[in-house]
Structures are given as structure tokens and as C-alpha cells.
Amino acid sequence: MHRLDKLTSGIMVIAKTKPALISLSRSFAERSVQKYYTAILNGLPNEVGDVDGWNVIDSNCGVKQAVTEWKVKEYAASLKANENYITLVQFKPKTGRFHQLRIHASEVLGCPIIGDVEHDGGGESAMCFRESGMYLCSDGIDIKHPEFKSLEECPEVEGVEWEEREGGIYLKCRIETPEKFGKLMRRERE
């Protein structure tokens, strides 16, 4: 249901039954599913915003319009990175275009995702970071549950929170980003 690029780590959504597949397909088509990603960018974004504020990218990916909300979570000085900085960001894609986050990071923000061999430009700085894979992780997703009508019906599941909003019950799943993200930020800062 929730496809990830081969090199992207994180949460995937899989339907176990046909009714679940139909409901999830409808939710994704209606764009009522909220997805969260964390990435590390090579450089300082062109559209530098507040560390806590959300920014919006609204541009084409190929021939289709694509919208991504993003915010900076942290900067780290780096001797190897473009402009001597790497930037930890959170993305909330509003559309689901092919390589949308990777293209928006590289072409709109001017900072490719570290390890993205298709969109990193292949320069000296990009080559320094390729050994550890791509630094893009699907680390959160909110989905309206098709059947539950109250919080009392919701089971306790590790890593899942339930929230009542917009006339429904939402499953909110979050995972920790891979350890390599924190290690890279610390290593570059040091």
C-alpha cells in the first residue's frame, strides 16, 4: 500500500485483507493519510526556514504537481559537506510522486539527500557520503481506521497511538530513525 524506494528505510503499510486493501486504497487516493519522513541533506537548504517552522515546496516532479511540507530539525557543521553543513529535516509529503522528496531536496532546496546516488550530482562531497546508503527514512504515518468508532475499541499496540479527530479514529505509528542518522550528525559535528 505504502511504497518506499528501494534505498528508503522505515514504515510500510501492508493490507492483510481485501476490505482493508479497499479502505487503505481509498485513504491514500483521498490523501487522508499523513506520512512523515526524516532525511539528512548535503548542505544548507536554499529556502532556509525557522528550526521549528514548516515550509512548503509546491513544484513539479516530472509533469505532475507535487507538494511537500518540510522543516529543519538540526544543522551540523561538516568538513565534507556542501557549504560545510549537513541538515537534518522532516518531510510531510502531501502528494505521492515518484522520487518526490529526493527531487524536492535536490532541485528545489539545492541540497540532495545524503547517499542518493541518482540525485546527488556525483561531486566530491556527494562521493564522501555514499558508503552508508541513503539517509531517508519513513518514520511516521497517520491513517484513519476504517472500523473503529471510539478510542475504547482500539487495542494497545507497541509503537502505535490512537487519536480521535476529524470524525474518526486515527492510528498514529512512529518509529525511531535508524541509528546511522544520529551517528552521522554526531560524527560531522565532532
C-alpha positions as CSV (number, residue, x, y, z in Angstrom):
1,M,0.0,0.0,0.0
2,H,2.7,2.4,1.0
3,R,5.6,2.0,-1.4
4,L,9.1,3.0,-0.5
5,D,12.1,3.5,-2.8
6,K,14.5,0.6,-2.6
7,L,17.0,2.6,-0.6
8,T,14.5,4.3,1.8
9,S,14.1,2.7,5.2
10,G,11.1,2.7,7.5
11,I,7.4,2.1,7.8
12,M,5.5,0.3,5.1
13,V,1.7,-0.3,5.1
14,I,0.5,-3.7,4.0
15,A,-3.1,-4.8,3.8
16,K,-3.9,-8.2,5.2
17,T,-7.5,-8.5,3.9
18,K,-9.4,-7.3,0.8
19,P,-11.6,-4.9,2.8
20,A,-8.5,-3.4,4.4
21,L,-6.9,-3.1,0.9
22,I,-10.0,-1.3,-0.4
23,S,-10.2,1.1,2.6
24,L,-6.5,1.8,2.6
25,S,-6.5,2.4,-1.2
26,R,-9.4,4.9,-0.7
27,S,-7.5,6.7,2.1
28,F,-4.3,7.0,0.0
29,A,-6.3,8.2,-3.0
30,E,-8.2,10.8,-1.0
31,R,-4.8,11.9,0.6
32,S,-6.1,11.5,4.1
33,V,-3.0,9.5,5.1
34,Q,-0.3,11.7,6.6
35,K,3.3,10.4,6.0
36,Y,6.4,11.6,7.8
37,Y,10.0,11.2,6.7
38,T,13.3,12.2,8.2
39,A,16.3,12.9,5.9
40,I,19.8,14.3,6.1
41,L,20.7,16.8,3.4
42,N,24.1,17.6,2.0
43,G,24.3,21.4,2.5
44,L,22.1,24.2,3.7
45,P,18.7,24.5,2.0
46,N,18.0,27.4,-0.3
47,E,14.8,28.1,1.5
48,V,16.2,28.2,5.0
49,G,13.3,28.5,7.4
50,D,12.9,28.5,11.2
51,V,14.2,25.5,13.0
52,D,10.7,24.8,14.2
53,G,8.6,26.3,11.4
54,W,7.1,24.4,8.4
55,N,7.9,25.4,4.9
56,V,6.1,24.4,1.7
57,I,7.5,23.2,-1.6
58,D,4.9,23.3,-4.4
59,S,6.6,22.4,-7.7
60,N,6.5,19.8,-10.5
61,C,8.0,16.4,-10.2
62,G,8.2,15.4,-13.9
63,V,4.9,16.6,-15.4
64,K,2.8,16.4,-12.2
65,Q,2.4,18.9,-9.4
66,A,4.0,17.8,-6.1
67,V,3.6,19.4,-2.6
68,T,5.9,18.7,0.3
69,E,5.9,20.4,3.7
70,W,9.3,20.4,5.4
71,K,11.2,21.8,8.4
72,V,14.7,21.9,9.7
73,K,15.3,19.8,12.8
74,E,19.0,20.4,13.2
75,Y,22.2,21.7,11.5
76,A,25.7,20.2,11.9
77,A,28.9,21.7,10.6
78,S,30.8,19.3,8.3
79,L,34.2,19.4,6.7
80,K,33.0,17.2,3.8
81,A,29.5,18.6,3.1
82,N,28.4,21.3,0.6
83,E,28.7,24.7,2.2
84,N,30.3,22.9,5.2
85,Y,26.9,21.8,6.7
86,I,24.6,18.9,6.8
87,T,20.9,19.5,7.6
88,L,18.5,17.1,9.4
89,V,15.0,17.7,8.1
90,Q,11.5,16.3,8.4
91,F,9.3,16.0,5.4
92,K,5.5,15.7,5.1
93,P,4.6,14.9,1.5
94,K,1.1,16.0,0.6
95,T,1.3,14.2,-2.8
96,G,3.0,10.9,-3.7
97,R,5.0,11.4,-6.8
98,F,7.9,9.2,-7.9
99,H,11.1,10.3,-6.1
100,Q,9.2,13.4,-4.9
101,L,11.2,14.0,-1.7
102,R,14.5,13.2,-3.4
103,I,13.8,15.6,-6.3
104,H,12.5,18.4,-4.0
105,A,15.6,18.1,-1.8
106,S,18.0,18.2,-4.7
107,E,16.3,20.5,-7.2
108,V,14.2,22.9,-5.1
109,L,16.2,23.1,-1.8
110,G,19.6,22.7,-3.6
111,C,20.7,20.0,-1.1
112,P,20.5,16.4,-2.2
113,I,19.7,13.7,0.4
114,I,22.9,12.2,1.5
115,G,23.5,8.9,-0.2
116,D,21.0,9.5,-3.0
117,V,23.2,8.4,-6.0
118,E,20.5,9.3,-8.5
119,H,20.1,12.9,-7.4
120,D,23.3,13.9,-5.5
121,G,25.1,15.2,-8.5
122,G,28.1,12.9,-8.1
123,G,30.5,15.6,-7.0
124,E,33.4,15.3,-4.5
125,S,31.1,16.0,-1.5
126,A,28.5,13.5,-2.6
127,M,31.1,10.8,-3.1
128,C,32.3,11.2,0.5
129,F,28.9,10.3,1.9
130,R,27.8,7.4,-0.3
131,E,29.3,4.5,1.7
132,S,26.4,4.3,4.3
133,G,23.4,4.3,2.0
134,M,20.7,6.8,1.6
135,Y,19.6,8.9,4.6
136,L,15.9,8.9,4.1
137,C,13.5,7.2,6.5
138,S,9.7,6.8,6.5
139,D,9.4,7.2,10.3
140,G,5.7,8.1,10.8
141,I,2.3,7.6,9.4
142,D,-1.3,8.6,10.4
143,I,-4.2,6.5,9.0
144,K,-7.9,6.8,9.7
145,H,-9.1,3.4,10.9
146,P,-11.9,2.1,8.7
147,E,-13.9,0.4,11.5
148,F,-13.1,1.8,15.0
149,K,-15.6,4.5,16.1
150,S,-14.3,5.2,19.6
151,L,-10.9,5.1,21.4
152,E,-12.3,2.4,23.7
153,E,-12.3,-0.1,20.8
154,C,-8.6,0.5,20.0
155,P,-6.1,-2.2,21.1
156,E,-2.8,-1.4,22.8
157,V,-0.1,-1.9,20.2
158,E,3.6,-1.1,20.8
159,G,4.6,1.9,18.7
160,V,1.0,2.9,17.9
161,E,-1.1,5.7,19.4
162,W,-4.7,6.3,18.7
163,E,-6.3,9.7,18.3
164,E,-9.8,10.9,17.8
165,R,-10.1,13.7,15.2
166,E,-12.0,14.8,12.1
167,G,-14.9,12.5,12.9
168,G,-12.8,9.3,13.1
169,I,-10.2,7.3,14.9
170,Y,-6.6,7.6,13.6
171,L,-3.8,5.1,14.0
172,K,-0.6,7.0,14.5
173,C,2.5,4.9,14.1
174,R,6.0,6.3,14.8
175,I,9.5,4.6,14.7
176,E,12.9,5.8,15.7
177,T,15.0,6.8,12.8
178,P,17.9,4.4,12.2
179,E,20.9,4.8,14.5
180,K,23.1,5.8,11.5
181,F,21.3,9.2,11.3
182,G,22.4,10.2,14.8
183,K,25.9,8.8,14.3
184,L,26.4,10.8,11.1
185,M,25.2,14.1,12.8
186,R,27.5,13.5,15.8
187,R,30.5,12.5,13.6
188,E,30.2,15.5,11.4
189,R,29.7,17.9,14.3
190,E,32.9,16.5,16.0
